[in-house]
């Protein structure tokens, strides 16, 4: 079954809740989270300092999921993170593995 790399970009204020939801829904899948900065965020979501800097703090999460498994996950995220500015995109995965 084809997999995709689902990337989520969220505000730090929802990071713990997001990680909890992911652990609950796909706890057996490996995923990563890293602090990052978001550019191009609408000014209504930026503090005055962020507006001057032109970037906002964010957390980026990447998880490998099947295309079939991505839809229920996105439905849950839409319900749990409505109006939080959570963004996502999916990229086709050509290969994956583990160096054992």
C-alpha positions in Angstrom: 0.0 0.0 0.0 1.5 3.4 -1.0 2.7 5.7 1.7 2.9 9.4 1.9 4.9 11.7 4.2 2.3 13.9 5.9 3.8 17.2 7.1 2.0 19.2 9.8 2.8 22.8 10.7 1.3 24.0 14.0 1.6 26.8 16.5 3.7 25.8 19.6 0.6 26.4 21.8 -1.0 23.2 20.3 2.1 21.1 20.0 1.5 18.8 23.1 -2.2 18.2 22.1 -1.1 17.5 18.5 1.5 15.0 19.7 -1.0 13.3 22.0 -3.5 12.9 19.2 -0.9 11.4 16.9 0.4 9.0 19.6 -3.2 7.9 20.2 -4.1 7.4 16.5 -0.8 6.2 15.0 1.3 5.3 18.0 3.0 2.4 16.2 4.3 4.6 13.4 7.5 6.6 13.8 7.1 10.3 13.4 9.3 13.3 14.1 8.7 16.8 15.5 11.0 19.8 15.3 10.8 23.4 16.3 10.8 25.7 13.2 9.7 29.0 11.9 6.8 29.7 9.6 6.9 32.3 6.9 3.9 33.7 5.0 1.5 33.4 7.9 -1.3 35.9 7.7 -0.6 39.0 9.8 -3.8 38.4 11.8 -2.1 35.4 13.4 1.2 37.1 14.1 2.2 39.0 17.3 3.7 42.4 16.7 7.2 41.0 17.2 6.6 38.3 14.7 5.3 40.9 12.2 8.5 42.8 12.5 10.6 39.6 12.1 8.5 38.3 9.3 8.2 34.8 10.8 6.4 33.0 13.5 7.5 30.1 15.8 6.0 26.8 14.8 6.4 23.0 15.2 6.8 20.8 12.2 5.7 17.1 12.5 6.3 14.5 9.8 4.7 11.1 9.8 4.7 8.3 7.2 1.2 7.0 6.7 -0.7 5.0 4.1 -2.9 7.1 1.8 -5.8 5.2 3.2 -4.8 5.9 6.8 -4.2 9.6 6.1 -7.9 10.5 5.6 -9.2 9.5 9.0 -6.2 11.1 10.6 -6.9 14.4 8.8 -10.6 14.2 9.7 -9.7 13.9 13.4 -7.2 16.8 13.1 -9.8 19.0 11.4 -12.2 18.3 14.3 -9.6 18.8 17.1 -7.6 21.7 15.7 -10.3 23.8 14.0 -9.3 27.5 13.8 -5.8 26.9 15.2 -4.0 27.6 11.8 -2.8 24.0 11.6 -1.5 23.4 8.1 -0.6 20.2 6.3 0.7 18.8 3.0 1.4 15.3 1.8 4.3 14.1 -0.4 4.5 10.8 -2.2 7.0 8.5 -0.6 9.3 6.7 -3.0 11.2 4.6 -0.5 11.6 3.9 3.2 13.6 1.6 5.3 15.7 1.1 8.4 19.5 0.4 8.6 19.5 -2.6 10.9 
